[in-house]
Amino acid sequence: MARTSRAKSAEPPVPNRERPNEPQPYDASKDELLQFYKDMLLIRRFEEKAGQLYGLGLIGGFCHLYIGQEAVAVGLQSALTEKDSVITGYRDHGHMLLCGIPPKDVMAELTGRQAGISKGKGGSMHMFSVEHKFYGGHGIVGAQVSLGAGLGFAHKYNNDGGVCLAYFGDGAANQGQVYESFNMAELWKLPVIFVIENNQYAMGTSVNRASAEDQLYRRGESFRIPGIQVDGMDVLAARGAAEEALAWVRGGKGPIILEMKTYRYRGHSMSDPAKYRSREEVQAVRDKSDPIEHVKKLLDAKGVKEDELKAIETEIRKAVNESADFAESTPEPDPKELYTDVLVEKY
């Protein structure tokens, strides 16, 4: 008797695994909105000043600015507690400021001064502060993802209730070490939130041309890690996603991926003329989706007057200018510092 063959369906199977809830925009109070505004504006003005100092030759090496992406870090890190840790790549100044590191300490590091957070030896890409639970600032693309898994392991091993927020970009999303880290993190149910800051151009190639699967929140599916795609230009959407992700991870369900769809206004670094996209494209994003302007409209709806926002602007500009003056005037490291912090002498 002839055996009949059954054609296999090309349709994907219906997911039978638990997934996090769909995040909702965070319902911020007036005071919380004002704090989001202040934090984003501080990052924006700080980065603009850093760009000026770079142009004057006071900052050397590479310098990657966060202008346009402020809502991602502000929304996510506003939900963290003192138990949690943060690690990111080399576009790191904004994340550091949000960890509570004073602007003058960050700016002094940019200019290579002794008073910098890494004693002037790290520069823009390699800042670090255990005290503030900020673990870098990493210049190797994607290297921080494996280290982030390690931080998650430390949180779990020490049973301290902490979660690691591990940021990386769309360019790093194709690195092999990222997937090794995904696999281990899910196997061991590590408390890690993998945050893909998808600014859509990596170093200079559109994500659509560089990634066969450009919906990056799906990248964890083969490791059973759920992913959520988030409007990274909206600080309330970012905070809402952080709430769901933290509930998932703190509930012992393992890691999660947040793909934050965002956009950088400047080039990949200060040395990038960004000729791979038009000025019109950048201006269109600024006009329609600027994260700071969005919050200004929300504040206006809550009755915050223009005079109050101008006072905040004045205060932040003053703090940023003072940090730049400090960074220009404070001494460079003593040559003996070349021989410190090279080896770990205590275990």
Helices and strands as residue ranges (DSSP letters): H 30-55, H 70-77, E 85-87, H 93-98, H 103-110, H 143-158, E 164-169, G 172-174, H 176-187, E 192-198, H 207-210, G 216-223, E 227-231, H 235-250, E 256-261, H 279-289, H 291-301, H 306-329, G 335-339
